[in-house]
Amino acid sequence: MNGEERIRNLHQVREAIAKAAEEAGRDPGDVGLTAVSKMFTAEDIRPLLEAGHRQFGENRVQESAGKWPALREEFGGLELRLIGPLQSNKAADAVALFDVIETVDRPKIAKVLASEMEKQERSLPVFVQVNTGEEPQKAGVAPSEAVSFVKHCRDELGLEVVGLMAIPPAGAVPAPHFALLRRLAERSNLARVSMGMSGDYEAAVSLGSTEVRVGSGIFGPRPSP
Ligand SMILES: *Cc1c(COP(=O)(O)O)cnc(C)c1O
């Protein structure tokens, strides 16, 4: 897939988001689009930057460190989001490199992030990841712990929690997971929910998503590692 096709995909995804928002009686301007560029090169990403897109997601710190600093020098106004699991020993790099961290998923990483942000004097908005399907192998706090974990992150650690994030179980009907995440966000007094990927972002927008994360729907199939 070439740059032109990817720009066309980007516009199509934006239009589909707007349509889903309008049908749900929502303002399309309330739904952000994170273009998920993991596994793609700076050369793959550049056409989208040139077309004006600025919000991107990556799931690995090291991979991002290899390609984004140079792009950031070239293009202003970038919003780079970490959407993959974070290890404590990468927290310092993550705080330096990203603008938003969507995957605060356990007390230890919350604590390390808070202390890194203080050290670097760089306070990033974060999302708390919720394991809505309670899958043993998946990151995220259990739904029953989400409200108290958000409170802990905010009140005790001083993190700027802006929303909740979830990845529904593969193969499951996603709507109940989206609805659950939305409900937990409301109970936590959080206005934002990051939910919806290439296969289900329209459903997510119908159920209140404020930021969708679309990878293959824009870039095409990911190259294997
Ligand atoms: C890879 C990834 C996406 C994008 O997935 P697509 O199905 O390609 O849109 C979204 N969210 C997270 C957390 C991811 O890791």
The ligand as an SDF file (V2000), in Angstrom:
LIG
                    3D

 15 15  0  0  0  0  0  0  0  0999 V2000
   -2.4530   -2.4890   17.1420 C   0  0  0  0  0  0  0  0  0  0  0  0
   -3.4200   -1.8250   18.0370 C   0  0  0  0  0  0  0  0  0  0  0  0
   -4.5200   -1.1210   17.5160 C   0  0  0  0  0  0  0  0  0  0  0  0
   -4.8330   -1.0410   16.0340 C   0  0  0  0  0  0  0  0  0  0  0  0
   -5.3290   -2.2480   15.5780 O   0  0  0  0  0  0  0  0  0  0  0  0
   -6.0090   -2.3630   14.1180 P   0  0  0  0  0  0  0  0  0  0  0  0
   -6.9030   -3.5260   14.2550 O   0  0  0  0  0  0  0  0  0  0  0  0
   -4.9090   -2.5470   13.1560 O   0  0  0  0  0  0  0  0  0  0  0  0
   -6.7490   -1.1100   13.8920 O   0  0  0  0  0  0  0  0  0  0  0  0
   -5.3610   -0.4870   18.4000 C   0  0  0  0  0  0  0  0  0  0  0  0
   -5.1500   -0.5300   19.7240 N   0  0  0  0  0  0  0  0  0  0  0  0
   -4.1020   -1.1860   20.2660 C   0  0  0  0  0  0  0  0  0  0  0  0
   -3.9290   -1.1760   21.7300 C   0  0  0  0  0  0  0  0  0  0  0  0
   -3.2120   -1.8510   19.4370 C   0  0  0  0  0  0  0  0  0  0  0  0
   -2.1720   -2.5090   19.9890 O   0  0  0  0  0  0  0  0  0  0  0  0
  1  2  1  0
  2  3  1  0
  2 14  2  0
  3  4  1  0
  3 10  2  0
  4  5  1  0
  5  6  1  0
  6  7  2  0
  6  8  1  0
  6  9  1  0
 10 11  1  0
 11 12  2  0
 12 13  1  0
 12 14  1  0
 14 15  1  0
M  END
$$$$
